[in-house]
Amino acid sequence: MKESSFKLPDGRILTWYECGEGRPLVLLHGWAMSAAVFNEMAESLAVDFRLLIPDLPGHGKSSPAAENDLAVISVDLACWLAAVERSPVTLAGWSLGGMLALQIAYQKLLPIDRLILVGTTPRFTLDDDWAFGLPAGQVHALARNLKRRFEPTLADFFALAFSGEDISPARLREIRNFAVKRSPIPDREAALGLLDLLARQDQREILSAIKLPVLVLHGDQDQIAPLAAGQYLSEKLPDGQLVKFSGIGHAPFLSQPQVTAEKIREFC
């Protein structure tokens, strides 16, 4: 993939990657990862799409965000994308990337023709009226462990994405090699700040205003964003549809890249 850098108005750098030809498809990665996580699936999708894949602020080679807020980061992404693509785009996001995709669509920052949400939840943590998230104590423990043992804790969280799956150690090593080891680790303060953002974010009230076709791709073994969160999205979005991956965890595009790519092609 071709690597490029975009200078934001305040001088910060957003690094992004491009490959393929065809209708524009933007891929937004998850927390503590980078654009490299899409390398494998991109090989298949590049046949039909012009792929635009940024390192989110504070991840990969991109500068940290001015503020760890979905609306602020969405403006950065819209500024970059408006400069590199003028046609309406399909916006696909995984986990935190999916939350950003929802925010960009809600704010109407860009011409978007459809959304794809992978392993996405409108609320990351449990609440009195939300039973489909992680306990606040678990998120606080994650933050504490990040401060003590940053890289090992990131590795443990990455492994959690495959919990409940029948996946071989050799395949996990293969995924780590292209999705994790080929990119710089995230900025420590950015990772902690975005984890705090995830702990308090709630997007349930914006869903009814997103009147676009939305494909929700979700594994039924997801231990980070339970399947029920994906089902909720597909029901509350005005034009949402759910595709469930049986026996798959938080990252269907890593566990079943060819199947995920085919579902995206069918939807588009």
ABEGO torsion letter per residue (X at the ends): XBBBBBBBAAGBBBBBBBBEBEBBBBBBBBBGBBAAAAAAAAAAAAAABBBBBBBBBGBEABBBBABBBAAAAAAAAAAAAAAABABBBBBBBBEAAAAAAAAAAAAGABBBABBBBBGBBABABBBAABAABBBAAAAAAAAAAAAABAAAAAAAAAAAAABGBBBBAAAAAAAAAAAAAABBBBBAAAAAAAAAAAAABBAAAAAAABBBBBBBBBBAABAABBAAAAAAAAAABABBBBBBBBGBBABAAAABAAAAAAAAAAAX
